[in-house]
Amino acid sequence: MPAMGHDFVEAELSWKRAARVRVLVDTGATHSVLPSDLADRLGVIRSPRSIRVKLADGSHRSMRVGAVLVRLLGREAGDTALIARRGAEPVLGVEALEALGLTVDPRSRKLKPSRAHAVLLVGTRPPRR
């Protein structure tokens, strides 16, 4: 099981609008988290329904989600983030790191590529030349 890490990085988050944001990289968190005021600033559209999630303290909470684009270290990926209360800490979770092809080096505590950043489109044909 990988060690949990908590480090901060600057990332560009966007949907309708973009912002450079200091986010907590949490390898113990499955989901990313956006405070509601940041989600509003980005123009993130919330899901019509909530999902039930387990928090780090063991409690459960129903939270809405929204799509956000994450740009970090020259990589970009879509992520589904939980929408938290206003002023909460923005968190980049493991699903976002996976989508970006990034991992936290346990020695240096820095983000590094975990794989080539590429997408395999199954069932599509390359353009004819």
Helices and strands as residue ranges (DSSP letters): E 6-14, E 18-26, E 32-35, H 36-42, E 46-54, E 60-72, E 75-84, E 91-92, H 94-100, E 102-104, E 111-113
